[in-house]
Amino acid sequence: MSETTGRTSGGYETLRLDRDGAIDWLTLNRPERLNAMNHRMCDELQEYFGGLSARHSTRVVILRGAGRGFCSGFDLDAAQEVSGGPAPGMRAQRHVSEIILRMRRCPQPIICLVHGAATGGGFALALAADVRLAAPSARMNVAMLRMGLTGCDVGISYFLPRAVGSSVAAELMMSGRFIDAERALRVGLVSEVVAGEALEPAARALAEDMLRASPLGLRLTKEGLNLALAAGSLETAIALEDRGQILCASAGYFVEGIAAFREKRAPSYPDE
């Protein structure tokens, strides 16, 4: 926790939220269970990510896990409802998958720090982030396949082939094999592998680079990238890009950005 300063927000039982200016450091905080996701954690993750769209003071989220690993997936002691029949099973399933949807809907970029285990639902959380940074200890897998379920779960079938291609995705999803940090970097699953003690400083440096963007520009970049990945044509993607640029320019950000560049200073963008 050495990289966090400023006010700590309470009210969570399974999460720790440290607000440092425009950066939220969100920590999965059940280290005694390798941060396994129980019902309470699912509720709290839904609440946190669901509230971000209205929290303009938060511009970047850094997601990490306390203790020896990032997240070992859904807590098996709390998993009985999935086998309780179609109706209760679907409710239990959506209790987890809704977190992934809210992560993608929130306008703030999410940087995920992966160390140790990121398995099953923990792997899904990492995949739902915008950027993944890994420690050498990181090990990720589609654990649900080894529990008698399908490897298509909580967004993994959507995100993984887009990150690594269909062949590697099929290998991981159909075998449940672990992928380590070195291979994850090689196939594009993570952006960078850094020593464990350097993981938080690397995340802070990336977040600070993101904060140099205008507030609206950063939000529209995440939105535009998400939409472009699903766009059916180049024309659609360009139409989205054109819209975003004119919105930012009309807000005055472009004028300030040019002035700051010419004057060799940091831009001073107005709040949204």
N, C-alpha and C positions, 0 to 999 in steps of 0.2 A: 504493500500500500504506500510505499515511499514516494510514488510519483503523484499522489493526490494531495491537494491542498484545498483550503476554503471550507465551505459549509458542507456538513454531512447531513443528508436528509434521512430521517427515521421513518418508522411506520411499516417497514417490511420485516418479515420473519425469516425469509429464505434468501433475500437479496440484500446487498449493501449498495447504496447509491451515494457517491461522492460527487458533488457539483463543484467544478473548478472553472469559474468563468463560464464560457460558452461550451465547455466540454463536460459531458456526464460520463463518469466512470461507473459502470454498472457491473457488479460482481455477483456471480452465482455463489451463494454463501451457505452451502451444506457440505463442508469439507469432510466431515466424518462419514458421508455417504458418497464421496467423490462427486458431489454436486448433482446427484441424481434428482430428476424432476418429479416431485410429488404433486398432489393436487394443489397445495398451498402455493408452491412455486409457479405452477401454471397460471393460477389466478393472478399472482403478483406480476408475472411477465406480461400477461394480457393487459393488466391495468397500466403498467409502465409504458409499454409500446403503444397502447391505444390512446394515451394522453399526449403523445409527443406532437401530434399535428397542431395542437393549440399552444404548444410551449415554444414560442419563438426565441426565448432566451437561450434555449439549448440548440446548438448548431451541429454538434458532432457527438456521437455516442461511441464509447469504447467498452466493449463487452469482454469480460474475462471470468475466470473461475478461481476460487480460493483453494488453497491447499495443493495436493499432489497432481491434480488434473483439471481439465476444463469442465467436462460434464460426461458422466457415464451413461447418459440416456434416461429413459423413464424408470423410476423406482419400481422394481418388480414387486415390492410389497404393496404397491398401490395399483397394480395393473389388472386386478381381477375383473373390473367392470367391463373391460374390453371383450371378455368371454361371456358376458351375461346376456347375450342375445342381440338381435339387430338394433333395437331401439336404444337400450342403455349402452351397448357397445359403440354405436355411432356417436352418442353424446360424449363418451369418454375419449373417443378418437379425436373429435373436433375440439375437445378441451386442449389438446396439444397443437393440432394443426392451425388453430386460430392464432396462436402465437406467431407462427411463421407468416401468416397473412398480414398481421399487424406490423411485423418487422418490415415487410416490403412496402406497406402503405405509408409508413411514417416518412416524412420528408427529409429527415436527417440521415446523413451517411453513417453507417455502422461499421466500425473497425473491430474485428474479432481477434483476440489473442488466444492462440491454441497452445497449450502445454499439456503434456501427459495425454490421458485418454480423452478423446472426443468421439464417443460411440453412440450409435443409434440416434435417439433424439438430440443428443449433444452434437453429433455430426450435422444434423439438420439445422440446428441453431447456427453453427459455423457457416454452413452453406448459404443461409439466408442473409448473412452479413454482406456488406458491399466489398469489403477488403478483409483478407485473412493474413495475419502474420503468425508465424509458427516458431516455437522453440525446437531445438533438436530432439527433445523428448516427445514431441507430438506423435500420436498414433491414432488414426481415424478408421472407422469401419462402419458398414451397414449392418449393425448388430441384430436388427429385428429379423433378418433372414435366418439367423441361427436360432431363433426362438420359435420357429414354426410358422412365421408370418412371411408375407411378401417383402421383397426389398424395396418396393415402391411405397414410400411412406413419408408423411409430413413434408412434402415438397422435394424430397431427394430425387425422384424421377424427373423433376423439372430442372432443378439446379445443376445436378451432377453432370449430365451429358453436355450441358452448355458450358461448363467449366473445363471439362477434360476430354470431351469427345465421346462418341457413342461406344467405341470399343472398350476404353478404360472404364467407362461408367458401367457397361454390362459386366465386365470382369468383377468389379467391386460389388455390384448389386446382386449378382447371381452366385457369388462365392462367399460373401461376408469377410473376405480377406482384409487384413489391415494394410493401410498405406502409411508409410513413415514420412517424416518431414522432408527428407532428401528427395524421395520420389515425388511427393506432393509438389515440391517446388519445380521439379523437372517437367511435370505434366501440366503445370499452370493452376493447380488447385489452391496454392497459396502464393502470395506476392513476394514474400521474403522469409528466410529462415535466419534468425538471430539468436545469439546466446540467451539463455533464460533470463539472466540479470539485465540484458539489454532490451528485452521485449517491451517493457513499458516505456522506456525512453524512445524507442523506435515508433511506438504508437503515438506518443505525444508529438514527436516531430512531424509525423504525417498529419495529425489532426491540426497542428498549427499551420501547415501548408494549406490545408483545406479552408481554414478560417481566413486566409488571405483573399478568398473569393468573396464576391458580394453575397449577402444573405439570400437574396432571391436567386442569384446565379447558381449557388450551391444546391439549393432545393430543386431547381428546375433541371440541373444536371442529373441528379438521381432519378427524378421522374422521367426525363427524356431517355436516359439509358435503359430504364426498365421497359418503357414503351417501345423503344427501338429494337430491343431483343425479341419482341413479339410482333414487330411490324411485318406486314405481308409484302412490302415492296420498298425500294429505295425512295420512291416518291413520298410514301407515307412518312418515312423517317425524316426526310428533308423538310416536309411540311411541319413536323413537330419541332425540328431544330429552328426553323424560321420563326415560328411562334415564340419560342423561348428567347431568342435573341432580341426580338422587338419588344417583348415585355420588359426585359432587363434594361434595354436602351431607353425605353420610355420612362422608366423609374429614375433615370439620371445616373445609373451606375456606370455606364460606359463613359460619360463625360468625366466623372471623377477618376475612373481607371486610367484614362488617357493622361489626365493632368498629373496624377501620381507617378506614372511612368516617365513622363517628361521631366518632372521635378525630382526624380530619383528619391521618392519617399514612399512610405506605406500608404495605401489608399484609406480614406476615412469614409466608409459607406454609411448612409443613414439606415436606421432600423426599418424593417418592413412595416 
